């Protein structure tokens, strides 16, 4: 029988919400991790799925977000993400990847 506040791993109910919270807090202490909440994994999941190129609607279906605005609250963009956007080659056969210097040379050639 399902008990409220119980997390089921496999078949047997072995962990309660409180025991998971205590274990997580203790693991963070032992690892020297500060200012990290269990809920932060939700942010990490959304960000990693976006970085892996997964569709927003698929991520929303998994996380239960009903609006794009809420999904975006969980998606983190850092400096490495911005660098990838401007340095990665575009996807698609009709796309070109021209550096500034190459564009100048092409415009000046008759």
C-alpha positions in Angstrom: 0.0 0.0 0.0 1.3 3.5 -0.9 2.0 5.7 2.1 2.1 9.5 1.6 5.6 10.9 1.8 7.3 7.6 0.7 9.6 7.4 -2.3 9.5 4.0 -4.0 12.7 2.6 -5.3 12.1 -0.6 -7.2 9.3 -2.5 -5.5 9.8 -2.0 -1.8 9.0 1.3 -0.1 12.3 1.9 1.7 12.8 5.7 1.9 10.6 8.5 3.2 10.9 12.1 2.1 12.6 13.0 5.4 15.2 10.2 5.1 16.0 11.3 1.6 16.4 14.9 2.7 18.6 14.0 5.6 20.8 11.7 3.5 21.1 14.4 0.8 22.0 17.1 3.4 24.6 14.7 5.0 26.1 13.8 1.6 26.5 17.5 0.8 28.2 18.2 4.2 30.6 15.3 3.7 31.4 16.5 0.2 31.9 20.1 1.3 29.1 21.3 -0.9 27.3 24.4 0.3 24.2 26.3 -0.9 22.9 23.4 -2.9 19.3 22.1 -2.6 17.8 18.9 -3.8 15.6 21.0 -6.1 18.7 22.4 -7.9 18.8 19.0 -9.7 15.6 20.1 -11.5 17.5 23.2 -12.8 20.4 21.1 -13.8 18.2 18.6 -15.7 16.5 21.3 -17.7 19.8 23.0 -18.6 21.5 19.7 -19.6 18.6 18.6 -21.7 18.6 22.0 -23.6 22.4 21.7 -24.1 21.9 18.2 -25.4 19.6 19.6 -28.1 16.3 18.1 -26.7 13.1 19.8 -27.8 11.5 22.2 -25.4 8.1 20.5 -25.5 9.7 17.1 -24.7 11.5 18.7 -21.7 8.3 20.3 -20.6 6.5 16.9 -20.8 9.1 15.3 -18.6 9.3 18.1 -16.0 5.6 18.9 -16.0 6.1 22.6 -16.9 2.9 24.0 -18.4 4.4 27.2 -19.9 7.5 28.1 -21.8 8.0 30.9 -19.2 8.3 28.4 -16.4 10.6 26.2 -18.3 12.9 29.1 -19.0 13.1 29.9 -15.3 14.8 26.5 -14.9 17.1 26.8 -17.9 20.5 28.4 -17.1 22.6 30.0 -19.8 26.3 30.7 -18.9 29.3 32.1 -20.7 30.2 28.7 -22.3 26.7 28.5 -23.7 27.1 31.9 -25.4 30.5 31.0 -26.7 29.1 27.8 -28.3 26.4 29.8 -30.0 28.8 32.0 -31.8 31.5 29.4 -32.5 29.7 26.2 -33.4 29.0 25.4 -37.0 25.3 25.9 -38.0 23.3 22.7 -38.5 21.8 22.1 -41.9 23.1 21.7 -45.5 22.0 25.2 -46.6 23.9 27.0 -43.8 27.4 28.5 -44.2 29.9 29.4 -41.5 31.8 32.4 -42.7 34.3 34.3 -40.4 34.3 38.1 -40.6 37.6 38.1 -42.7 36.2 35.6 -45.3 33.0 37.7 -45.7 35.1 40.9 -46.4 37.1 39.0 -49.0 34.0 37.6 -50.7 32.4 41.1 -51.0 35.5 42.6 -52.5 35.9 39.9 -55.2 34.2 40.9 -58.5 
